[in-house]
Every structure is written in structure tokens, then in C-alpha cells.
Amino acid sequence: MGVHRQVRGAATNLNQAVTRLHSTGEPAGDLAAAAAYLARIAARVDELVTAIAAAQTGRR
């Protein structure tokens, strides 16, 4: 799965969980899991961007 699709899917899941929280006043069972998953994906993307930047800097 591409990074864009993974981030978009995780963000959509988190948005849906937060929407349920706002509409019911209580967190859905998947809210914490969705937030944790999105945080892990964001950390991986940050690592990749850093690695790519380092590789490009090393070539110059």
C-alpha cells in the first residue's frame, strides 16, 4: 500500500472515531487505536523523509 493511501486511510479512521466522540460524547472503542496507528505512520513518514534528505545531502 502506498504511503499516501496509508496516511489517508488512517486519518479517515481517526476522523470517523472523533466524529463519533463529538456526536455521542463518549469515545468509540477504536479512537485510541486509530490515533496510535496514525501516530506510528506519521513517525515512519518522518523517518523516511529524514533518510531521503540525508541521502541527497550525502550525494552532493
mmCIF file of the N, C-alpha and C atoms, coordinates in Angstrom:
data_MODEL
# 
_entry.id   MODEL 
# 
loop_
_atom_site.group_PDB 
_atom_site.id 
_atom_site.type_symbol 
_atom_site.label_atom_id 
_atom_site.label_alt_id 
_atom_site.label_comp_id 
_atom_site.label_asym_id 
_atom_site.label_entity_id 
_atom_site.label_seq_id 
_atom_site.pdbx_PDB_ins_code 
_atom_site.Cartn_x 
_atom_site.Cartn_y 
_atom_site.Cartn_z 
_atom_site.occupancy 
_atom_site.B_iso_or_equiv 
_atom_site.pdbx_formal_charge 
_atom_site.auth_seq_id 
_atom_site.auth_comp_id 
_atom_site.auth_asym_id 
_atom_site.auth_atom_id 
_atom_site.pdbx_PDB_model_num 
ATOM 1   N N  . MET A 1 1  ? 0.852   -1.169 0.000  1.00 0.00 ? 1  MET A N  1 
ATOM 2   C CA . MET A 1 1  ? 0.000   0.000  0.000  1.00 0.00 ? 1  MET A CA 1 
ATOM 3   C C  . MET A 1 1  ? 0.899   1.234  0.000  1.00 0.00 ? 1  MET A C  1 
ATOM 4   N N  . GLY A 1 2  ? 0.565   2.200  -0.824 1.00 0.00 ? 2  GLY A N  1 
ATOM 5   C CA . GLY A 1 2  ? 1.347   3.422  -0.894 1.00 0.00 ? 2  GLY A CA 1 
ATOM 6   C C  . GLY A 1 2  ? 1.221   4.253  0.374  1.00 0.00 ? 2  GLY A C  1 
ATOM 7   N N  . VAL A 1 3  ? 2.224   5.059  0.606  1.00 0.00 ? 3  VAL A N  1 
ATOM 8   C CA . VAL A 1 3  ? 2.250   5.891  1.808  1.00 0.00 ? 3  VAL A CA 1 
ATOM 9   C C  . VAL A 1 3  ? 1.044   6.828  1.841  1.00 0.00 ? 3  VAL A C  1 
ATOM 10  N N  . HIS A 1 4  ? 0.738   7.431  0.712  1.00 0.00 ? 4  HIS A N  1 
ATOM 11  C CA . HIS A 1 4  ? -0.389  8.367  0.655  1.00 0.00 ? 4  HIS A CA 1 
ATOM 12  C C  . HIS A 1 4  ? -1.684  7.679  1.059  1.00 0.00 ? 4  HIS A C  1 
ATOM 13  N N  . ARG A 1 5  ? -1.924  6.500  0.516  1.00 0.00 ? 5  ARG A N  1 
ATOM 14  C CA . ARG A 1 5  ? -3.154  5.766  0.847  1.00 0.00 ? 5  ARG A CA 1 
ATOM 15  C C  . ARG A 1 5  ? -3.177  5.364  2.314  1.00 0.00 ? 5  ARG A C  1 
ATOM 16  N N  . GLN A 1 6  ? -2.029  4.985  2.844  1.00 0.00 ? 6  GLN A N  1 
ATOM 17  C CA . GLN A 1 6  ? -1.950  4.575  4.241  1.00 0.00 ? 6  GLN A CA 1 
ATOM 18  C C  . GLN A 1 6  ? -2.252  5.746  5.178  1.00 0.00 ? 6  GLN A C  1 
ATOM 19  N N  . VAL A 1 7  ? -1.651  6.890  4.901  1.00 0.00 ? 7  VAL A N  1 
ATOM 20  C CA . VAL A 1 7  ? -1.891  8.071  5.732  1.00 0.00 ? 7  VAL A CA 1 
ATOM 21  C C  . VAL A 1 7  ? -3.341  8.517  5.605  1.00 0.00 ? 7  VAL A C  1 
ATOM 22  N N  . ARG A 1 8  ? -3.843  8.561  4.385  1.00 0.00 ? 8  ARG A N  1 
ATOM 23  C CA . ARG A 1 8  ? -5.234  8.989  4.173  1.00 0.00 ? 8  ARG A CA 1 
ATOM 24  C C  . ARG A 1 8  ? -6.207  8.058  4.882  1.00 0.00 ? 8  ARG A C  1 
ATOM 25  N N  . GLY A 1 9  ? -5.985  6.760  4.773  1.00 0.00 ? 9  GLY A N  1 
ATOM 26  C CA . GLY A 1 9  ? -6.869  5.798  5.429  1.00 0.00 ? 9  GLY A CA 1 
ATOM 27  C C  . GLY A 1 9  ? -6.838  5.927  6.942  1.00 0.00 ? 9  GLY A C  1 
ATOM 28  N N  . ALA A 1 10 ? -5.645  6.081  7.493  1.00 0.00 ? 10 ALA A N  1 
ATOM 29  C CA . ALA A 1 10 ? -5.519  6.224  8.944  1.00 0.00 ? 10 ALA A CA 1 
ATOM 30  C C  . ALA A 1 10 ? -6.173  7.515  9.421  1.00 0.00 ? 10 ALA A C  1 
ATOM 31  N N  . ALA A 1 11 ? -5.981  8.591  8.675  1.00 0.00 ? 11 ALA A N  1 
ATOM 32  C CA . ALA A 1 11 ? -6.587  9.873  9.042  1.00 0.00 ? 11 ALA A CA 1 
ATOM 33  C C  . ALA A 1 11 ? -8.107  9.802  8.955  1.00 0.00 ? 11 ALA A C  1 
ATOM 34  N N  . THR A 1 12 ? -8.619  9.105  7.956  1.00 0.00 ? 12 THR A N  1 
ATOM 35  C CA . THR A 1 12 ? -10.066 8.933  7.818  1.00 0.00 ? 12 THR A CA 1 
ATOM 36  C C  . THR A 1 12 ? -10.624 8.158  9.000  1.00 0.00 ? 12 THR A C  1 
ATOM 37  N N  . ASN A 1 13 ? -9.945  7.077  9.387  1.00 0.00 ? 13 ASN A N  1 
ATOM 38  C CA . ASN A 1 13 ? -10.397 6.288  10.536 1.00 0.00 ? 13 ASN A CA 1 
ATOM 39  C C  . ASN A 1 13 ? -10.413 7.126  11.810 1.00 0.00 ? 13 ASN A C  1 
ATOM 40  N N  . LEU A 1 14 ? -9.364  7.916  12.014 1.00 0.00 ? 14 LEU A N  1 
ATOM 41  C CA . LEU A 1 14 ? -9.306  8.767  13.199 1.00 0.00 ? 14 LEU A CA 1 
ATOM 42  C C  . LEU A 1 14 ? -10.410 9.817  13.152 1.00 0.00 ? 14 LEU A C  1 
ATOM 43  N N  . ASN A 1 15 ? -10.633 10.410 11.996 1.00 0.00 ? 15 ASN A N  1 
ATOM 44  C CA . ASN A 1 15 ? -11.682 11.415 11.851 1.00 0.00 ? 15 ASN A CA 1 
ATOM 45  C C  . ASN A 1 15 ? -13.053 10.823 12.176 1.00 0.00 ? 15 ASN A C  1 
ATOM 46  N N  . GLN A 1 16 ? -13.311 9.610  11.712 1.00 0.00 ? 16 GLN A N  1 
ATOM 47  C CA . GLN A 1 16 ? -14.594 8.966  11.995 1.00 0.00 ? 16 GLN A CA 1 
ATOM 48  C C  . GLN A 1 16 ? -14.757 8.689  13.489 1.00 0.00 ? 16 GLN A C  1 
ATOM 49  N N  . ALA A 1 17 ? -13.675 8.261  14.135 1.00 0.00 ? 17 ALA A N  1 
ATOM 50  C CA . ALA A 1 17 ? -13.732 7.993  15.574 1.00 0.00 ? 17 ALA A CA 1 
ATOM 51  C C  . ALA A 1 17 ? -13.978 9.284  16.359 1.00 0.00 ? 17 ALA A C  1 
ATOM 52  N N  . VAL A 1 18 ? -13.345 10.371 15.945 1.00 0.00 ? 18 VAL A N  1 
ATOM 53  C CA . VAL A 1 18 ? -13.546 11.661 16.617 1.00 0.00 ? 18 VAL A CA 1 
ATOM 54  C C  . VAL A 1 18 ? -14.958 12.179 16.359 1.00 0.00 ? 18 VAL A C  1 
ATOM 55  N N  . THR A 1 19 ? -15.472 11.964 15.157 1.00 0.00 ? 19 THR A N  1 
ATOM 56  C CA . THR A 1 19 ? -16.844 12.370 14.846 1.00 0.00 ? 19 THR A CA 1 
ATOM 57  C C  . THR A 1 19 ? -17.827 11.662 15.769 1.00 0.00 ? 19 THR A C  1 
ATOM 58  N N  . ARG A 1 20 ? -17.613 10.357 15.990 1.00 0.00 ? 20 ARG A N  1 
ATOM 59  C CA . ARG A 1 20 ? -18.473 9.620  16.925 1.00 0.00 ? 20 ARG A CA 1 
ATOM 60  C C  . ARG A 1 20 ? -18.350 10.194 18.338 1.00 0.00 ? 20 ARG A C  1 
ATOM 61  N N  . LEU A 1 21 ? -17.131 10.555 18.746 1.00 0.00 ? 21 LEU A N  1 
ATOM 62  C CA . LEU A 1 21 ? -16.922 11.152 20.069 1.00 0.00 ? 21 LEU A CA 1 
ATOM 63  C C  . LEU A 1 21 ? -17.716 12.448 20.192 1.00 0.00 ? 21 LEU A C  1 
ATOM 64  N N  . HIS A 1 22 ? -17.662 13.275 19.174 1.00 0.00 ? 22 HIS A N  1 
ATOM 65  C CA . HIS A 1 22 ? -18.370 14.558 19.213 1.00 0.00 ? 22 HIS A CA 1 
ATOM 66  C C  . HIS A 1 22 ? -19.878 14.366 19.198 1.00 0.00 ? 22 HIS A C  1 
ATOM 67  N N  . SER A 1 23 ? -20.361 13.362 18.485 1.00 0.00 ? 23 SER A N  1 
ATOM 68  C CA . SER A 1 23 ? -21.810 13.189 18.384 1.00 0.00 ? 23 SER A CA 1 
ATOM 69  C C  . SER A 1 23 ? -22.408 12.491 19.600 1.00 0.00 ? 23 SER A C  1 
ATOM 70  N N  . THR A 1 24 ? -21.641 11.620 20.249 1.00 0.00 ? 24 THR A N  1 
ATOM 71  C CA . THR A 1 24 ? -22.180 10.869 21.389 1.00 0.00 ? 24 THR A CA 1 
ATOM 72  C C  . THR A 1 24 ? -21.652 11.353 22.731 1.00 0.00 ? 24 THR A C  1 
ATOM 73  N N  . GLY A 1 25 ? -20.523 12.057 22.714 1.00 0.00 ? 25 GLY A N  1 
ATOM 74  C CA . GLY A 1 25 ? -19.909 12.495 23.955 1.00 0.00 ? 25 GLY A CA 1 
ATOM 75  C C  . GLY A 1 25 ? -19.047 11.430 24.615 1.00 0.00 ? 25 GLY A C  1 
ATOM 76  N N  . GLU A 1 26 ? -18.989 10.258 23.997 1.00 0.00 ? 26 GLU A N  1 
ATOM 77  C CA . GLU A 1 26 ? -18.178 9.171  24.537 1.00 0.00 ? 26 GLU A CA 1 
ATOM 78  C C  . GLU A 1 26 ? -17.252 8.648  23.452 1.00 0.00 ? 26 GLU A C  1 
ATOM 79  N N  . PRO A 1 27 ? -16.012 8.305  23.833 1.00 0.00 ? 27 PRO A N  1 
ATOM 80  C CA . PRO A 1 27 ? -15.077 7.796  22.823 1.00 0.00 ? 27 PRO A CA 1 
ATOM 81  C C  . PRO A 1 27 ? -15.481 6.412  22.328 1.00 0.00 ? 27 PRO A C  1 
ATOM 82  N N  . ALA A 1 28 ? -15.341 6.221  21.039 1.00 0.00 ? 28 ALA A N  1 
ATOM 83  C CA . ALA A 1 28 ? -15.589 4.904  20.458 1.00 0.00 ? 28 ALA A CA 1 
ATOM 84  C C  . ALA A 1 28 ? -14.434 3.988  20.845 1.00 0.00 ? 28 ALA A C  1 
ATOM 85  N N  . GLY A 1 29 ? -14.652 2.704  20.772 1.00 0.00 ? 29 GLY A N  1 
ATOM 86  C CA . GLY A 1 29 ? -13.630 1.749  21.151 1.00 0.00 ? 29 GLY A CA 1 
ATOM 87  C C  . GLY A 1 29 ? -12.370 1.839  20.320 1.00 0.00 ? 29 GLY A C  1 
ATOM 88  N N  . ASP A 1 30 ? -12.494 2.330  19.091 1.00 0.00 ? 30 ASP A N  1 
ATOM 89  C CA . ASP A 1 30 ? -11.335 2.372  18.196 1.00 0.00 ? 30 ASP A CA 1 
ATOM 90  C C  . ASP A 1 30 ? -10.625 3.725  18.173 1.00 0.00 ? 30 ASP A C  1 
ATOM 91  N N  . LEU A 1 31 ? -11.034 4.670  19.002 1.00 0.00 ? 31 LEU A N  1 
ATOM 92  C CA . LEU A 1 31 ? -10.423 6.002  18.973 1.00 0.00 ? 31 LEU A CA 1 
ATOM 93  C C  . LEU A 1 31 ? -8.942  5.945  19.331 1.00 0.00 ? 31 LEU A C  1 
ATOM 94  N N  . ALA A 1 32 ? -8.606  5.304  20.422 1.00 0.00 ? 32 ALA A N  1 
ATOM 95  C CA . ALA A 1 32 ? -7.201  5.238  20.843 1.00 0.00 ? 32 ALA A CA 1 
ATOM 96  C C  . ALA A 1 32 ? -6.366  4.467  19.831 1.00 0.00 ? 32 ALA A C  1 
ATOM 97  N N  . ALA A 1 33 ? -6.909  3.383  19.317 1.00 0.00 ? 33 ALA A N  1 
ATOM 98  C CA . ALA A 1 33 ? -6.171  2.579  18.336 1.00 0.00 ? 33 ALA A CA 1 
ATOM 99  C C  . ALA A 1 33 ? -5.946  3.364  17.048 1.00 0.00 ? 33 ALA A C  1 
ATOM 100 N N  . ALA A 1 34 ? -6.960  4.099  16.598 1.00 0.00 ? 34 ALA A N  1 
ATOM 101 C CA . ALA A 1 34 ? -6.825  4.890  15.374 1.00 0.00 ? 34 ALA A CA 1 
ATOM 102 C C  . ALA A 1 34 ? -5.792  5.996  15.559 1.00 0.00 ? 34 ALA A C  1 
ATOM 103 N N  . ALA A 1 35 ? -5.803  6.645  16.715 1.00 0.00 ? 35 ALA A N  1 
ATOM 104 C CA . ALA A 1 35 ? -4.826  7.706  16.985 1.00 0.00 ? 35 ALA A CA 1 
ATOM 105 C C  . ALA A 1 35 ? -3.410  7.137  17.053 1.00 0.00 ? 35 ALA A C  1 
ATOM 106 N N  . ALA A 1 36 ? -3.259  5.991  17.699 1.00 0.00 ? 36 ALA A N  1 
ATOM 107 C CA . ALA A 1 36 ? -1.935  5.370  17.814 1.00 0.00 ? 36 ALA A CA 1 
ATOM 108 C C  . ALA A 1 36 ? -1.417  4.927  16.450 1.00 0.00 ? 36 ALA A C  1 
ATOM 109 N N  . TYR A 1 37 ? -2.300  4.378  15.628 1.00 0.00 ? 37 TYR A N  1 
ATOM 110 C CA . TYR A 1 37 ? -1.903  3.924  14.293 1.00 0.00 ? 37 TYR A CA 1 
ATOM 111 C C  . TYR A 1 37 ? -1.445  5.104  13.445 1.00 0.00 ? 37 TYR A C  1 
ATOM 112 N N  . LEU A 1 38 ? -2.195  6.190  13.472 1.00 0.00 ? 38 LEU A N  1 
ATOM 113 C CA . LEU A 1 38 ? -1.821  7.373  12.695 1.00 0.00 ? 38 LEU A CA 1 
ATOM 114 C C  . LEU A 1 38 ? -0.502  7.954  13.203 1.00 0.00 ? 38 LEU A C  1 
ATOM 115 N N  . ALA A 1 39 ? -0.294  7.945  14.503 1.00 0.00 ? 39 ALA A N  1 
ATOM 116 C CA . ALA A 1 39 ? 0.971   8.440  15.058 1.00 0.00 ? 39 ALA A CA 1 
ATOM 117 C C  . ALA A 1 39 ? 2.144   7.580  14.588 1.00 0.00 ? 39 ALA A C  1 
ATOM 118 N N  . ARG A 1 40 ? 1.953   6.253  14.526 1.00 0.00 ? 40 ARG A N  1 
ATOM 119 C CA . ARG A 1 40 ? 3.025   5.370  14.046 1.00 0.00 ? 40 ARG A CA 1 
ATOM 120 C C  . ARG A 1 40 ? 3.330   5.633  12.579 1.00 0.00 ? 40 ARG A C  1 
ATOM 121 N N  . ILE A 1 41 ? 2.298   5.810  11.770 1.00 0.00 ? 41 ILE A N  1 
ATOM 122 C CA . ILE A 1 41 ? 2.507   6.081  10.348 1.00 0.00 ? 41 ILE A CA 1 
ATOM 123 C C  . ILE A 1 41 ? 3.223   7.417  10.167 1.00 0.00 ? 41 ILE A C  1 
ATOM 124 N N  . ALA A 1 42 ? 2.800   8.435  10.912 1.00 0.00 ? 42 ALA A N  1 
ATOM 125 C CA . ALA A 1 42 ? 3.442   9.749  10.809 1.00 0.00 ? 42 ALA A CA 1 
ATOM 126 C C  . ALA A 1 42 ? 4.915   9.662  11.193 1.00 0.00 ? 42 ALA A C  1 
ATOM 127 N N  . ALA A 1 43 ? 5.226   8.891  12.213 1.00 0.00 ? 43 ALA A N  1 
ATOM 128 C CA . ALA A 1 43 ? 6.622   8.729  12.626 1.00 0.00 ? 43 ALA A CA 1 
ATOM 129 C C  . ALA A 1 43 ? 7.430   8.039  11.534 1.00 0.00 ? 43 ALA A C  1 
ATOM 130 N N  . ARG A 1 44 ? 6.838   7.038  10.887 1.00 0.00 ? 44 ARG A N  1 
ATOM 131 C CA . ARG A 1 44 ? 7.530   6.344  9.800  1.00 0.00 ? 44 ARG A CA 1 
ATOM 132 C C  . ARG A 1 44 ? 7.768   7.274  8.623  1.00 0.00 ? 44 ARG A C  1 
ATOM 133 N N  . VAL A 1 45 ? 6.779   8.099  8.292  1.00 0.00 ? 45 VAL A N  1 
ATOM 134 C CA . VAL A 1 45 ? 6.940   9.056  7.195  1.00 0.00 ? 45 VAL A CA 1 
ATOM 135 C C  . VAL A 1 45 ? 8.051   10.046 7.535  1.00 0.00 ? 45 VAL A C  1 
ATOM 136 N N  . ASP A 1 46 ? 8.068   10.533 8.771  1.00 0.00 ? 46 ASP A N  1 
ATOM 137 C CA . ASP A 1 46 ? 9.137   11.450 9.193  1.00 0.00 ? 46 ASP A CA 1 
ATOM 138 C C  . ASP A 1 46 ? 10.505  10.800 9.046  1.00 0.00 ? 46 ASP A C  1 
ATOM 139 N N  . GLU A 1 47 ? 10.626  9.533  9.449  1.00 0.00 ? 47 GLU A N  1 
ATOM 140 C CA . GLU A 1 47 ? 11.898  8.818  9.326  1.00 0.00 ? 47 GLU A CA 1 
ATOM 141 C C  . GLU A 1 47 ? 12.324  8.704  7.865  1.00 0.00 ? 47 GLU A C  1 
ATOM 142 N N  . LEU A 1 48 ? 11.369  8.392  6.997  1.00 0.00 ? 48 LEU A N  1 
ATOM 143 C CA . LEU A 1 48 ? 11.685  8.267  5.574  1.00 0.00 ? 48 LEU A CA 1 
ATOM 144 C C  . LEU A 1 48 ? 12.125  9.593  4.972  1.00 0.00 ? 48 LEU A C  1 
ATOM 145 N N  . VAL A 1 49 ? 11.431  10.658 5.310  1.00 0.00 ? 49 VAL A N  1 
ATOM 146 C CA . VAL A 1 49 ? 11.793  11.977 4.788  1.00 0.00 ? 49 VAL A CA 1 
ATOM 147 C C  . VAL A 1 49 ? 13.192  12.361 5.262  1.00 0.00 ? 49 VAL A C  1 
ATOM 148 N N  . THR A 1 50 ? 13.486  12.095 6.519  1.00 0.00 ? 50 THR A N  1 
ATOM 149 C CA . THR A 1 50 ? 14.816  12.384 7.056  1.00 0.00 ? 50 THR A CA 1 
ATOM 150 C C  . THR A 1 50 ? 15.882  11.568 6.340  1.00 0.00 ? 50 THR A C  1 
ATOM 151 N N  . ALA A 1 51 ? 15.607  10.292 6.104  1.00 0.00 ? 51 ALA A N  1 
ATOM 152 C CA . ALA A 1 51 ? 16.567  9.426  5.414  1.00 0.00 ? 51 ALA A CA 1 
ATOM 153 C C  . ALA A 1 51 ? 16.793  9.880  3.977  1.00 0.00 ? 51 ALA A C  1 
ATOM 154 N N  . ILE A 1 52 ? 15.730  10.269 3.302  1.00 0.00 ? 52 ILE A N  1 
ATOM 155 C CA . ILE A 1 52 ? 15.859  10.743 1.920  1.00 0.00 ? 52 ILE A CA 1 
ATOM 156 C C  . ILE A 1 52 ? 16.673  12.035 1.885  1.00 0.00 ? 52 ILE A C  1 
ATOM 157 N N  . ALA A 1 53 ? 16.369  12.949 2.797  1.00 0.00 ? 53 ALA A N  1 
ATOM 158 C CA . ALA A 1 53 ? 17.117  14.211 2.852  1.00 0.00 ? 53 ALA A CA 1 
ATOM 159 C C  . ALA A 1 53 ? 18.590  13.957 3.145  1.00 0.00 ? 53 ALA A C  1 
ATOM 160 N N  . ALA A 1 54 ? 18.876  13.032 4.049  1.00 0.00 ? 54 ALA A N  1 
ATOM 161 C CA . ALA A 1 54 ? 20.268  12.712 4.383  1.00 0.00 ? 54 ALA A CA 1 
ATOM 162 C C  . ALA A 1 54 ? 20.976  12.090 3.194  1.00 0.00 ? 54 ALA A C  1 
ATOM 163 N N  . ALA A 1 55 ? 20.284  11.225 2.471  1.00 0.00 ? 55 ALA A N  1 
ATOM 164 C CA . ALA A 1 55 ? 20.887  10.580 1.301  1.00 0.00 ? 55 ALA A CA 1 
ATOM 165 C C  . ALA A 1 55 ? 21.186  11.612 0.217  1.00 0.00 ? 55 ALA A C  1 
ATOM 166 N N  . GLN A 1 56 ? 20.283  12.547 0.017  1.00 0.00 ? 56 GLN A N  1 
ATOM 167 C CA . GLN A 1 56 ? 20.503  13.571 -1.003 1.00 0.00 ? 56 GLN A CA 1 
ATOM 168 C C  . GLN A 1 56 ? 21.625  14.510 -0.597 1.00 0.00 ? 56 GLN A C  1 
ATOM 169 N N  . THR A 1 57 ? 21.717  14.837 0.670  1.00 0.00 ? 57 THR A N  1 
ATOM 170 C CA . THR A 1 57 ? 22.787  15.703 1.164  1.00 0.00 ? 57 THR A CA 1 
ATOM 171 C C  . THR A 1 57 ? 24.128  14.999 1.034  1.00 0.00 ? 57 THR A C  1 
ATOM 172 N N  . GLY A 1 58 ? 24.143  13.709 1.276  1.00 0.00 ? 58 GLY A N  1 
ATOM 173 C CA . GLY A 1 58 ? 25.372  12.931 1.187  1.00 0.00 ? 58 GLY A CA 1 
ATOM 174 C C  . GLY A 1 58 ? 25.908  12.818 -0.225 1.00 0.00 ? 58 GLY A C  1 
ATOM 175 N N  . ARG A 1 59 ? 25.046  12.943 -1.224 1.00 0.00 ? 59 ARG A N  1 
ATOM 176 C CA . ARG A 1 59 ? 25.459  12.838 -2.629 1.00 0.00 ? 59 ARG A CA 1 
ATOM 177 C C  . ARG A 1 59 ? 26.117  14.105 -3.126 1.00 0.00 ? 59 ARG A C  1 
ATOM 178 N N  . ARG A 1 60 ? 25.807  15.211 -2.506 1.00 0.00 ? 60 ARG A N  1 
ATOM 179 C CA . ARG A 1 60 ? 26.301  16.493 -3.014 1.00 0.00 ? 60 ARG A CA 1 
ATOM 180 C C  . ARG A 1 60 ? 27.706  16.715 -2.656 1.00 0.00 ? 60 ARG A C  1 
# 
